[in-house]
Amino acid sequence: MIPFDTIPRIIPAREWRIIEQGCIQRVRALNLFLADLYHQQRIIRAGVIPAEQVLANQQYQLAMQGLDLHGDVYAHVCGIDLVRDGDGHYCVLEDNLRTPSGVCQDHTHAFLACARSLGIPARFVSGYLYRDNREQLVAHAWAEAWLGGAWYSFDVTHRLARPERHLKLAVGLDYLDACPVRGMRRGAAGEQMHARMLQQ
């Protein structure tokens, strides 16, 4: 709940089993939908969804057409927003999928696990990323790997191998080691954090 409830809502086990089964079924259906869009496109040929609504969408990845993924899993992280009607039935309000799944910290941890499994020293980096379309820096995370006697940066989230727009704050084994801000907030007041970078 946003804002979070101070008193948690108790969901009986019987209702939770229904929610669990429904979420599993829905995530499976959403992945099957994505698998169809990148393969046979039966849903388009059947006229259920107009072709231009999918193929002209800037998020549609042409490079994924015909590519088989393990288990046909296209979205590993799915947020299913539920509401309860007046009769007590749960209904889906919204589906939130992340493809590639996760945020920059998730991508960085996945990269570190792969690199370390190959015997390549790697570390977690936290800092800020400058974007052209924003007037401010955004908090970000990426990885560095020790290759050929030097540390090289790998921003998996943005598919960048050169840290030209990155401001490094901290490095460590993982996010907990290198998180830019740590602590506990007390009270209901909001908070803001501002960052500026000057290039000379």
Contacts in CASP RR format, 6 or more apart in sequence:
PFRMAT RR
TARGET T0000
AUTHOR 0000-0000-0000
METHOD contacts of the structure
MODEL  1
MIPFDTIPRIIPAREWRIIEQGCIQRVRALNLFLADLYHQQRIIRAGVIP
AEQVLANQQYQLAMQGLDLHGDVYAHVCGIDLVRDGDGHYCVLEDNLRTP
SGVCQDHTHAFLACARSLGIPARFVSGYLYRDNREQLVAHAWAEAWLGGA
WYSFDVTHRLARPERHLKLAVGLDYLDACPVRGMRRGAAGEQMHARMLQQ
1 9 0 8 1.000
11 19 0 8 1.000
15 90 0 8 1.000
18 90 0 8 1.000
19 82 0 8 1.000
19 90 0 8 1.000
23 78 0 8 1.000
23 80 0 8 1.000
26 78 0 8 1.000
26 80 0 8 1.000
26 92 0 8 1.000
26 95 0 8 1.000
27 75 0 8 1.000
27 78 0 8 1.000
27 80 0 8 1.000
30 75 0 8 1.000
30 78 0 8 1.000
30 95 0 8 1.000
30 97 0 8 1.000
31 72 0 8 1.000
31 73 0 8 1.000
31 74 0 8 1.000
31 75 0 8 1.000
32 72 0 8 1.000
33 43 0 8 1.000
34 74 0 8 1.000
34 75 0 8 1.000
34 99 0 8 1.000
35 69 0 8 1.000
35 72 0 8 1.000
35 74 0 8 1.000
36 42 0 8 1.000
36 43 0 8 1.000
37 43 0 8 1.000
37 44 0 8 1.000
37 54 0 8 1.000
37 60 0 8 1.000
38 61 0 8 1.000
38 64 0 8 1.000
38 65 0 8 1.000
38 66 0 8 1.000
38 67 0 8 1.000
38 74 0 8 1.000
39 65 0 8 1.000
39 66 0 8 1.000
41 51 0 8 1.000
43 49 0 8 1.000
44 50 0 8 1.000
44 51 0 8 1.000
44 54 0 8 1.000
54 60 0 8 1.000
74 99 0 8 1.000
75 97 0 8 1.000
75 98 0 8 1.000
75 99 0 8 1.000
75 101 0 8 1.000
76 98 0 8 1.000
76 101 0 8 1.000
76 102 0 8 1.000
77 97 0 8 1.000
77 98 0 8 1.000
77 101 0 8 1.000
77 102 0 8 1.000
77 106 0 8 1.000
78 95 0 8 1.000
78 96 0 8 1.000
78 97 0 8 1.000
78 98 0 8 1.000
79 95 0 8 1.000
79 96 0 8 1.000
79 97 0 8 1.000
80 92 0 8 1.000
80 94 0 8 1.000
80 95 0 8 1.000
80 96 0 8 1.000
81 92 0 8 1.000
81 93 0 8 1.000
81 94 0 8 1.000
81 95 0 8 1.000
81 96 0 8 1.000
82 90 0 8 1.000
82 91 0 8 1.000
82 92 0 8 1.000
82 93 0 8 1.000
83 90 0 8 1.000
83 91 0 8 1.000
83 93 0 8 1.000
84 90 0 8 1.000
84 91 0 8 1.000
85 91 0 8 1.000
100 107 0 8 1.000
100 157 0 8 1.000
103 157 0 8 1.000
104 140 0 8 1.000
104 141 0 8 1.000
104 142 0 8 1.000
104 155 0 8 1.000
104 156 0 8 1.000
104 157 0 8 1.000
105 141 0 8 1.000
105 175 0 8 1.000
107 156 0 8 1.000
107 157 0 8 1.000
108 124 0 8 1.000
108 125 0 8 1.000
108 141 0 8 1.000
108 142 0 8 1.000
108 143 0 8 1.000
108 156 0 8 1.000
108 157 0 8 1.000
108 175 0 8 1.000
109 124 0 8 1.000
109 174 0 8 1.000
109 175 0 8 1.000
110 156 0 8 1.000
111 122 0 8 1.000
111 143 0 8 1.000
111 154 0 8 1.000
111 156 0 8 1.000
112 122 0 8 1.000
112 123 0 8 1.000
112 124 0 8 1.000
112 143 0 8 1.000
112 174 0 8 1.000
115 121 0 8 1.000
115 122 0 8 1.000
115 143 0 8 1.000
115 145 0 8 1.000
116 122 0 8 1.000
120 145 0 8 1.000
120 146 0 8 1.000
120 147 0 8 1.000
121 145 0 8 1.000
121 146 0 8 1.000
122 143 0 8 1.000
122 144 0 8 1.000
122 145 0 8 1.000
122 146 0 8 1.000
123 143 0 8 1.000
123 144 0 8 1.000
123 151 0 8 1.000
123 171 0 8 1.000
123 172 0 8 1.000
123 173 0 8 1.000
123 178 0 8 1.000
124 141 0 8 1.000
124 143 0 8 1.000
124 171 0 8 1.000
124 172 0 8 1.000
124 173 0 8 1.000
124 174 0 8 1.000
124 175 0 8 1.000
124 177 0 8 1.000
124 178 0 8 1.000
125 141 0 8 1.000
125 142 0 8 1.000
125 143 0 8 1.000
125 144 0 8 1.000
125 153 0 8 1.000
125 166 0 8 1.000
125 168 0 8 1.000
125 170 0 8 1.000
125 171 0 8 1.000
125 172 0 8 1.000
125 178 0 8 1.000
126 139 0 8 1.000
126 140 0 8 1.000
126 141 0 8 1.000
126 168 0 8 1.000
126 169 0 8 1.000
126 170 0 8 1.000
126 171 0 8 1.000
126 175 0 8 1.000
126 178 0 8 1.000
126 179 0 8 1.000
126 180 0 8 1.000
127 139 0 8 1.000
127 140 0 8 1.000
127 141 0 8 1.000
127 166 0 8 1.000
127 167 0 8 1.000
127 168 0 8 1.000
127 169 0 8 1.000
127 170 0 8 1.000
127 180 0 8 1.000
128 137 0 8 1.000
128 138 0 8 1.000
128 139 0 8 1.000
128 140 0 8 1.000
128 166 0 8 1.000
128 167 0 8 1.000
128 169 0 8 1.000
128 195 0 8 1.000
128 197 0 8 1.000
129 137 0 8 1.000
129 138 0 8 1.000
129 140 0 8 1.000
129 155 0 8 1.000
129 158 0 8 1.000
129 165 0 8 1.000
129 166 0 8 1.000
129 167 0 8 1.000
130 137 0 8 1.000
130 165 0 8 1.000
130 166 0 8 1.000
130 167 0 8 1.000
130 197 0 8 1.000
131 138 0 8 1.000
131 165 0 8 1.000
136 194 0 8 1.000
136 195 0 8 1.000
136 196 0 8 1.000
137 167 0 8 1.000
137 195 0 8 1.000
137 196 0 8 1.000
137 197 0 8 1.000
139 180 0 8 1.000
139 193 0 8 1.000
139 195 0 8 1.000
140 155 0 8 1.000
140 157 0 8 1.000
140 166 0 8 1.000
141 175 0 8 1.000
141 178 0 8 1.000
142 153 0 8 1.000
142 154 0 8 1.000
142 155 0 8 1.000
142 156 0 8 1.000
142 157 0 8 1.000
142 160 0 8 1.000
142 163 0 8 1.000
142 166 0 8 1.000
143 153 0 8 1.000
143 154 0 8 1.000
143 155 0 8 1.000
143 156 0 8 1.000
144 151 0 8 1.000
144 152 0 8 1.000
144 153 0 8 1.000
144 154 0 8 1.000
144 171 0 8 1.000
145 151 0 8 1.000
145 152 0 8 1.000
145 154 0 8 1.000
146 152 0 8 1.000
152 161 0 8 1.000
153 160 0 8 1.000
153 161 0 8 1.000
153 162 0 8 1.000
153 163 0 8 1.000
153 166 0 8 1.000
154 160 0 8 1.000
154 161 0 8 1.000
155 161 0 8 1.000
155 163 0 8 1.000
155 166 0 8 1.000
167 195 0 8 1.000
167 197 0 8 1.000
169 178 0 8 1.000
169 180 0 8 1.000
170 177 0 8 1.000
170 178 0 8 1.000
170 179 0 8 1.000
170 180 0 8 1.000
171 177 0 8 1.000
171 178 0 8 1.000
172 178 0 8 1.000
181 193 0 8 1.000
185 191 0 8 1.000
END
